[in-house]
Amino acid sequence: MKGFLLKLLPVFILLEILSGAPGITQVNKKKALHKKNTPNILFIAVDDLRPELKCYGSKHILSPNIDKIAKRGFLFERAYCQQAVCSPSRTSLLTGLRPDATHIYDLFTHFRKTTPDVITLPQHFKNNGYQTQWFGKIYHAGLNDSVSWTIAGKTFENENNWRSYVLEESNIIADKNKGAGPPFEKADVQDDAYPDGKIANHGIEALKQFRTSGKPFFLALGFYKPHLPFNAPSKYWDMYNAADVKLPDHMYPPDNAPALASSGWGELRAYSGMPAKGELSKEQSINLIHGYRACISYTDAQIGRVMAALKATGLHKNTIVILWGDHGWKLGDYGQWAKHTNFEIDTRVPLLISFPGMKNKGSKTTSLVEFIDVYPSLCELAGLPKPTHLEGRSFVSLINKPSSIIKEAAFSQYPRGAKVMGYTMRTSRYRFTRWQSRDNPQEVVALELYDLQHDPKAFVNIANKPENKELITKLYKMMLDAGIGTQKT
Ligand SMILES: [Ca+2]
């Protein structure tokens, strides 16, 4: 541990002194350091995990293993994905580019079609001598990028639908419903009856092999839960009592919000027994919230198994652990379910990092950070040069000084069909969203403004209040100055 710290210190000192784009000297110096240090990367993605964890202040959630990473590491209170849906968010993080640069706004288009030569995060580590391997969901299902990896991975999931049921009755329902079965399942089975347990098993085996080979590695483990359907072994359901589940206190859209701000939550409606229109019953809502919590604890336990193996192999002494959820989620909040909006609740994400010898263990920052910042940050920590295409900036300085601020704003976006794109900007106080024409960025379709200082849950859109006209002009200028939403899409 000490040795790692001593070797890493010069990198921090160097980077504290030098700011902005790395010069040739810095890159060469870092390359030289990299040869000596070569920390491994354990890259943990959790699908549809909103920051509802004990380490994020949610006392009702049992997430001891993720909490342990926070305790030994560093937690980002205000981290934001760039688009609140799987593939665009993951593509953005893994390429270091915003959706307007990847042109990936949907779940079907591969980024190699739109940005054929981009060097992805794992590919960059591969190009710098790392063994890179994945299990589970890193890229979106069916959109793997084989050049990112030195070792082939495995999804453990049926690629064309979300069937991971183990109970016969669930599969019978799914067969009748073109693959979409019940939205949750409770089964008295072992952890590895479902994909996430298998992913942990393979991750553990991979760690053992990396220990034997002694080669630096970038191991990416993408856990599926708490994505729908909320399937988990019974013991995780039994950790919670349905009677304790409280429904959100605001089950309708924000006051004065335009209709396109909301989602119709078609994703959940596609599951068996869910209404095609209208609200869920109270019982359905409680069962789903119960299932989501069970899935968090189930995945948390798998992460705990992997972290125990990291320690048992001794690799924890030289491994950077990063954990992220690809976007937020609504569990009846605003009367809606799933993601697919520009709301704070969908764009805000869990993000944790831990590495040997880090300063300020167990600290948090409220500085805004974005998923596009992950790529340059991991480069900095591993002593690799930062590719010039990256749109984010490293957040490593925050770890050394949690009270500092590295960004005035975080940006996300969401399309509404072929005609409208919504750009949203989070500042330390406000969330400002501008829905505009995709053909003509000057043309405003609708505006939203939430004062999160006075309305922390964003219940009231105040964009149309005359007294906020100047503020909106100022916020829009900030957006334009950052180059957000200026182009046709
Ligand atoms: Ca997702």
Boltz pocket constraint, residues with backbone or C-beta under 6 A from the ligand:
constraints:
  - pocket:
      binder: B
      contacts: [[A, 46], [A, 47], [A, 48], [A, 85], [A, 86], [A, 227], [A, 326], [A, 327]]
      max_distance: 6.0
